[in-house]
Every structure is written in structure tokens, then in C-alpha cells.
Amino acid sequence: DGFAAACQGLEEYLGREATLITDDAKKIYRFAFDREIALEAEVHSCQLAAYLLKPGSNMDIPNLVRAWTETGVDRGEQSEQEHVAAHASLLPKLWQSLKENLQATKAWELYREIELPLSRVLARMERTGIAVDVRELETIGAELQAKIVDLEERIITAAGYEFNINSPKQLGEMLFERLGIPPVRKTKTGYSTDAAVLEFISDSHEVVPLVLEYRQLVKLQSTYVQGLKDVWDQETGRIYTNFNQMVTATGRLSSTEPNLQNIPIRLEEGRRIRKAFVPGGGYQWLLAADYSQIELRVLAHISGDSTLTEAFRGGQDIHRRTAAEIFGVALEDVTDSQRQAAKAVNFGLVYGQTDFGLAKSLGIAKKEAASYIDAYFHRYPGVKEYMDHIVAQARKDGYVTTLYNRRRYLPEIGSRNFQRRSFAERTAINTPIQGTAADIIKLAMVEVEKRLEAEGLVSRMLLQVHDELVLET
């Protein structure tokens, strides 16, 4: 039939030296891997190029044709097939415009050296999947269910009457009417009982921490234990995720169907779920390698702060060092609580956190949080200079870039609205840091794949979880 003939034609084209311009290169690589084609053609992705030029924009091909070539296709009397073919005929013109803009904005190297080869890496990872011990998942699920039932009973006992814990309306009535806890926020349907509200009132009554724990365990049970079982392939014993390369404004990858990047590991139960991922198909080990405090290292580099840089070069515990600087004590005298506060300052400032935000996260007075931030900037003046400079640069240019010239546009940087402007300023500070860290691990993925292929190794990459790579070996 027509589809089979089209597939045959594409197979032949990919097997010879040629250039293929498509919407999404990853789909072409998946096609080639599925059919074991010795790929000779050079593949280019219009959507990937457009994403680098204008992240967050509409990526469908008709829209890109209109936006980047100032032409379009009049549907008129065309059939669906004719309409698609008309747009396909405009892809070379679209690609030429996108390529010229990538070169003009200095993003061509980012596209050619990182993002395009990464599409090939991701296609292989998606096809490979990761093995899961489903019996271990079932064991974890049974244990979680027992804990959930126990928590339900304890919550009902603490409340003094039976109600539906999963109903925000009934939960709100129990907390704010029956128990008399002062309400924090109301919605159109009643009292707000979201996580932020429950955290805020967690010291008000013994039942609140129980509800928080209950919700965490229910989430683990439904989203991760049952969710992973639902997508587990009985034939291969593996789970297959989708890696989204063209979603986030910072350049970070995301994972969907299922999301394998957000398995919570702060809870023991979350860590156990992660351990259900195992080597499969004759492989013996899962190897997980991650960057140590990569965003703080990037901050040290781009700010040029000598104290922060020397701390990393000296192999020091950066949170302990920051605590020593903030609290004016010797490294060996830093307490656990001081280190924890310094850790919150280190990571908070990377995300442009204010004294209000820091006070909330540490549970301290705003004045005390402000003193921590002032002390931090006094000891790391290069960081303060970087932040002031990057915000001023963003106001001038309307965008910020990573070290690999990934741009993020900030239309609200000059807004008269304080909240919008403040968010844009925080984004200006964070994007070069988080975005560069994302670029670095993407580059690492490309280089690791090259080495595995060049040296004929059987090890293979399975997952990327933010700053971590997981391989099967």
C-alpha cells in the first residue's frame, strides 16, 4: 500500500549520502533504528532549530512556515494529503531561514554540536527502555497500601470523626471548622488544602503532618507503583519513556509517559521504588553517574568569584564553606543546622530567591534571612556583581544566554508590574546557570554515546535524570 511504499522510499533515502530536512529528527532516527538502517543521510530538524531560536513558540510546521518564511499554504480545495505535501515542499526554504537565524544568533554550534546529535542519542534511549523488577514493585505497593490504611485510621482518630480524606472540601471543613485552625487561603470551592497550606499549618495540630504523609504515600502508590506497572511491557520486562527535547525554556530535558525524572527520593519509599529499576537482557549492572553540585560550579565559573572558585578547586564541602563564611566560624566548627542554612542560601540564590523566600524555606524571620544573604554577598562579592550585571544586561538586550549561546527571551524584564519584573529578573539570574548545566550534561551524553560506539562497548545509556546519567553495563 501507499504507507509501505513511503517507508520503503524513506529507508532507501536514509541509506545513502543525502540531506533530509524534517520536522523532528528524533522520529527519523527512531525509524532508522527500528528498521536497522545504516544511516548515511544528514538529517536536520526544523522544529529543533525553531525551539532554539524561540523556545515556547508554536512548533507545528504550518505555523513555522508562516513565521520564518513569510509564506503559507492556502488550504482551498486541497485534500489533507495535498496540504501536507504542499508544506513538505516548503521545508527547504524554511530550513534555510532557520539555519541563517541560528548562525546570526550564534546558536548554530549549539544546534550542530549538541542538540542535533542528542536527538539521535535520545531516540536510541527511548527504544532501549529500562528494565523493572515488577515483583519488587508489587511488594512495595502492598507495603505502601498497608501504611496508607494505617494512616487513614490515625487521621480519622485524630480528627474525631469519619470523613473522606481525599476530598479537599471535607478535609478543609475538618481542619478549619471542626478543629478551628485559622484558614490560610480560600478558593471558589472552599478552603485551600494544597501542600503549601498544609506545610504552613503543620504545627497547628497533630493531624496535619499525618495528612501530608498520607498524600505523599498515595502519590507514590498511584503515580509510581501502579503507574509504572501499567506501562510495564510484559514481553520485554522494560518501561519506555519519551524524552522531550523541545519543551523547557532552560534547555533541560523532560520525560513523559511515564515521567522517570521525578521519582521522589527524599522518602525511603521513593528510594525503594528507584531500586526496582534493574539491569536486564543479560546486563549485570546499572551505573549511575552524576555531576556534583554542577549549578554551583557553573555559578563559580561565570561569576568569577575567587573565594567560591577556590573552595571548589580545593575540594571543600561548599555548603560547609559557605556556612563558615556566613556565620564567621572555622570550617571545623560549623554545626549541622548552620550547614543546612548555608545549603538553602547556596541553592536559593542560584534561583534568585529573596529574603522572604529564604525565610519561608528555613522557617526563620525575614530579618535573619536578609542577614544571611548580606553575609553571603559580602563573602562572595563576585556573585553579587554577576547578578547585578546579568539583570542589567537582560534589560538592555531583552534576553540572556548560556555559555553555549542558548537564548532565553525575557519580555517582562521591563514590566511596570513588580511581580512580573521580579520573576523576569530571577529568571535572568538563573537561566545562564541552569541552562549551562543542562547544556553540559547534554554534551556529555553525546560524547558518551560516541565513545561507546567507537570502542564497540555493549554498555548503553538508558536515562538522564537532570544531573545524572544511568547506563546499563
N, C-alpha and C positions, 0 to 999 in steps of 0.2 A: 504494500500500500504506500501512500504518499509519505507517511511518517517514517517508515522503514527506509525508504529511498533517501529521505533527507538525512537520516542518521548515517547511512552508508556514505553519502556525499561528504558529510562533515568529518567522518573518520578518515576518508582519503585526503581531505584538505589538511587536517591536523598532522598527518603523517609526512607531509612534505614541507620544504622550506618556503614559507609564505607568511603573510601577516593577516591575522584575524582580528577585526575590531568588533567587540561585542558589548552588551550592556554590563554583564557581570562575569569577570574572568573565572571566578571560583566555580561557577556552574560548568564552564567548559573544561576546567581541569578535572572536575568530578566525572564528567562524561568520558574523558580520556582515560582516567584511572579505572573506571568501571569496565571499560572495554579493552584495557591493557594495550592502549595505543602508545607506540614510541613517539612521543610528542616532538615534532620538529618545528612546527609553526610558532611564530612570535604572536602572543596573544595580548591584546590591550583592552582595558575596561573603561568605558565611558562613565559609568556610574562611580567608579572608584576615583577617577580624575575629578569629577564634579564634586564628590564628597570632600576631597582635599581643598578644592577651591572655595566651596561654600557649604560647610557642614550644616546639616539640618534642613537643607532645601529639598524640594520635591524631586525624587530621583527617577521617576518614570521617564522613558525615552521621549515621548511626545513633548513633555514639559522641558526636558533638556535641549531638545532641538530648537524649541521656540526661544529659550533663554540664551543659548550660546551661539546660535546661527542666524537669529532674527528671521527665520523662515518657519514654515509649518506645513502641515498636510491638511488640506480641506477634505473632510470625510465624504461629503457629497453622496454619490451613488455607490461608493466603494463597498465591496464586501469586507468582512473582517480580515480575510487573507490578503486582499489587495491593500488594505490600510496598513497592516503590519509590514508588508513588503515595501510600501512607499517610505515608511520610516526607516526601514533597514537600508534603503538606498541612500539615505541622508547620513548614515553613521560615519562614513569617511570625512565628510565635511564637519560634522560635529566633533569628531576626534581631533581633527586639525586645529579647530578653535580651542578645544580644551588643552591640547598639548602646548599651544602658543601661550596660553594663560598660565599654565604650570611653569613654563620657563620664565615668563615675565615676573611671576611672584616668587621665584627661586624655590619652587616646590617640586621641580622635575626630578631632582635626585631622590627626594623623599618617596615619590611615586615609583621611580625605576629601581631604586636600590632596596627599598623596604616594603612598601605596600603591595606592589605587583607580585614580587616573588613570594610574599607572605600569603597571597591568595592561593597559591599552589600548595604551600605548607598546610594551610587550613583545610583545603579540600582533601588532602591525604588524611589529616587527623580526623575529620568528620567521617570519612569512610572507614577508618580503623576502629573508632569507638573505644570503649574501655570495659574490661570485664568486671562483673559484680557478683559477689557471693550472695545469691538471693536467699539462701537458707539463713545466713547471718542476718540479713535484713529482716526476715520473718521473726527471728529470735529477738532482735532489737525492738521490732514492732510490738511483740507480745509484752515485753518488759515495759515499754512506754505506755501501753494501754493499761497495765496494772497500776502504774504510777498516776495516770490520768484519773482513773476511777477513785484511787485513794485521795487525790487532791479534791475531786468533786465532793466527796464526803466531808473532808475537812473544811471546805469552803461553806457548805450548807450548815455545818455545825457552828462555824464562827459567825455566820450571818444570823442564825437563829430560826430560819425558816427555809422551805424549799423554793427555788426559783430556777429559771433557765440561765445558766452561766454564759451560754453562747449568745444570749440576746442582749445587745448593748442597752436597749431600753430598760429591761428588767434589772440588769446589772447597775445601771445608773440610779434607778429608783432605790435599790438596796443600799448603795453606797451613800447617796446624797440625801435620801429621805428617811429610810429606816435607821441608818446608822448616824445620820446627821453630820457627815463630813461636809465641810464647805465646798460647794461646786466650783470647779476651775473655769469651765467653759461650757456653753450650751450651743446646741445645733438646732436645726429646724425640727428634728425628730425627738429632741430631748437632751439629756446630759451627755457631754462628750466623755467617752471612756477609752480613748485611744491610749497607746503606750506612753506617750509623753505625759498625759494627765495622770495615769496610774503611777508613773515614776515620781511625779511631783508630790502625790499624796501618799507615797508608800509607807511613810512613818505614822500616818494618821490612825491606822487600825491594822490588826494582825491579819485580816482577810486580804488586804491589798497585795502583799507580796505573794500570797498563795495564788491569787488570780493571775498575776504576772507570770508565775512559774507554770501555771496551768496552760495559759495561752502559748507559751514557748513550746511546751511539750506537744500540744495539739498541732501546732505548726510543723514541728519536726515529723510527727506521725503522718499528717495528711500530705504535706508538700514533698517531704523527702523519703520517708519509708514507703508509704503507699504510692506516692508519685513516681519513685524510681522503679518500683515493682511493676507499675502499669506500663512503663516504656521499655522494660527489660525484654530483650529478644531471646526467646526460648531456644531458638536454633543455634545461635552463636554464643549465648551467655553474656552478651555485651549490651551496653547502652550507647546510643548515638546521639550526640548533641549537635546543635547548629552554632557555629561561631559567627557572630555578627561583626563585620569589619567596618561597616559604614553607618554607625549609629551614634556613638558618643562624640561630643564636641572636643573632648580632650585627646582623642585618639586611642583610648582604651578599648580593648575588645569586650564584647559581652557574649553571653551564652544563653541559649533558649532551647526549649523543647527537648530535654529539660535544662534548667539553669544549673550548671555544675560549678559555678563560681561563687555561689552564695550559701553553701552549706555551712551553717554556723558552727564554729569550733570552740567557742567560749564555754559552752556547756559540754559536760562529759558525754552526754548522749549524742551530741553533734559530732564529737571526735570519734565516737564509735561508728557512726554512720559512714564517716570518711574511711574507716578501716575496712568497710565492706567492699571497697574497691580493691581488686586483686589483679595480679598478673594472670594472663590467660593464654590459651593457644600454644602451650609449650614454653612460654616465657617463665622466668624464675623470680624476677624482682620487679617491683615498681620503684623507680628512682625519682625522688622529688628534690629539686634544687631551686633555691630562691635567692634573690638579692637581699642583702642585709641593709635595711633602712635606706633603700635606694632614693626615696624622695628627699630625705635629709642630706644625703650625699650630693644630690643634684643641687639642692639649695646652697650647700657649701661651695660648690663649683661656680654657679652662676652669680652668687653674691660676692665671691672672692674674699669672704671674711676669713682673716688669718687664724683667729682662735678656733673657729669651727673646723676649718680645714686641717689644722694641726691636730685637733682632737681625733679626727678620723684617721689621719696618717699615722698617728701614734697608737692606733688600735684600741682607743679608750671606749668605755661604755658611755655613749654620747648622752644618755639621759642622766647618768650619774655626774658626768662632767658639767652638764647644764645646771643640775641641782647645786653643785658646788659653786658655780658662778652666781646663780641667783641668790642663794642663801648665805653666801660668803663663808663657806666652811671647807675644810680639807676634803679631798676625794674620799678618803677612808672613813670620814665622819658622817657622810651622807646617810640619812635614815631612809627606810623603805618608803615612808609617806612623802618625804622630800623628793625622792626619785620619781614617784608616781606623779607628783605635781609637775615636775620638770618634763616628764614624758607628755603630759597633757599640753604643756606650753609648746614644746617642740612640734608636735603634730598639729596642734591648734593653729599656730601661727602660719604653718605651711598652707592652711586653708583660709587664711585671713581672718581668724577668729578674733572677736573683740573681747574686752574685759568682761562684758555682760555674758557672752557665750562661755568664756573660761570659768567664770564664777558659777554658772549653772552646771557645767560638767564636773567641777570639783566639789560643788556644794559648799562654797565659801562666799564671803562678802565680795561685792563688786570692787570695793576699795582695795582689798587684799589681792584680788586677781590683777587689778591695774598695777599694783606694786611689783608683781611677778613679771608682767610684761615690760615694765620700765626697766627692771633689773636685767632682763634678758637683752633688751636693745642696748643697754649700757655696756654689757659684756660682749655682745656680738654686734657692734655698730655697722659692720658691712651688710648685715641682713636688713637693718632698718634703711640703709641707703639704697639697697636693691629695691625694697618695697616702694619707697617714695619715687624712685626713678622709673620703675615699671608702670606705675599708675600714671605718672606724668606722660610717659611715652605712649601709653594707651589712649590718653586724652588727645594727644597730638595726631596719632596715626589711625585711631579707631579700631585697632586690633593689637594682639600680642602674638609672639611666635615662640615655638620651642627651639631648642638648639639645632633641630633638623628642619627648621623653617616650616613647621606646621602652623598655620594661622588659625586664630580664633577671633572672630569679629565681635566687638562689644558696643552695639548700638546705644546701650543705655548709659555709657560711661559719662556722658554729659547731661544726663537727665536732671530735671529740676526736682524730681521725686527722690527724696532722700533714700528710701529703701531700695529703689531700683538702682540708683547710682552706687550705693554702698555694695550691693550684690555684684555689680559690674567691677568695682574696684577689687573686691575679694577674688573675683574670677581672674582679673588681670594678674594678681599676685600668684595665684595657684596654678594657672594653666601652663606657664613655662616649666614649672616644676613637675606637675603630674603628667603633662603631655610629653616632656622629655623622657621621663621614666618609662612611659608607655612605648615611646619610640625605641628606647634602648632594649627592652625585652623583645620587641618585635624583631629588631635587628639580630638579636641573639637567636631567635627561633629560625630565622633564615640561615644564619651561619651554622647552627647545629645541624639542620637538615642537609646542608651542603656537605658537611664533614661525614655524616652518617652515610650518605650516598657515595661520596668519593672514596671512602675507606671500606665500602662494602659491608658495613655493620648491620646486624639484624635488629639492633635496638631501634625503637621508633617512638616518636613523640605522640602523646595522647591528649594531654590537656595543658592549657595555660590558665592559671588562676592568679590574675593580677601580677604579682611579682615572682611567681613560681612556675616552673615547668615540670611536668610529670611525664616520665618516659617509662616504657616497658622494655626490659632487657633480660 
